[in-house]
Amino acid sequence: QVQLVESGGGLVQPGGSLRLSCVASGSSLRVAGMGWYRQVPGKQRELVASINSGDINYADAVKGRFTISRDNAKNTVDLQMNSLKPEDTAVYYCNAVGRTTWDTYLRNYWGQGTQVTVSS
């Protein structure tokens, strides 16, 4: 019932910009934190950026280039990616940690993943 819908992935040239968006929806869903992860073949899914209660974390590889933002009321999270490099090529996943009104503990929710390809 809880769904994370992503948008904004695609092909971009090195040095270009891309903006990813994600909205978490569900009956009485209350989100505690949201973030973006990415994964390349043969590697584990890794944190790109996360935001929770004013606490923002970035992977070292994206600091200064990526910016995460969140609208708490709408349960949305965006990732503005600037100065993109070929090394940023990966499948990007939206993540939300939260619960519905009927849940007593937090759950981890994931989007379907969106491909970001940085190539000339």
C-alpha positions, 0 to 999 in steps of 0.5 A: 500500500505504501508506494514510492514513485520516482522521476527524473532519471535519464541520460546526461552529459558529464558536467551536466545536471539532473534532478531526481524526485520521489514521493512516498504515499500511503494511507496515514503514512508518516515518514521519519526520514528519506534519502537516495541510494545508488547501486552499480553491478557487483557492488552494494547499494550505497547511501548518496544522501539522506535527510532526517529531522534536520540531519543531512548526510552525503556520501563523500563522492557527492559532497559539494555537487549534490543537494538533497531537499525534502518537503515533510508535509508532502513526503517528497524528497529531491536530489539535485545533482550538479557537475555530474561525472561518469562515476555517478552512473548507477541505479538510484533508489529512493528510500523512506523510513516511516510507518502508518498510523497502525504500525508500532515500528518503523519500516523501510520502503524503497522505490523501484529504482531509476537509471542515471547514466552520465556519458558523452 
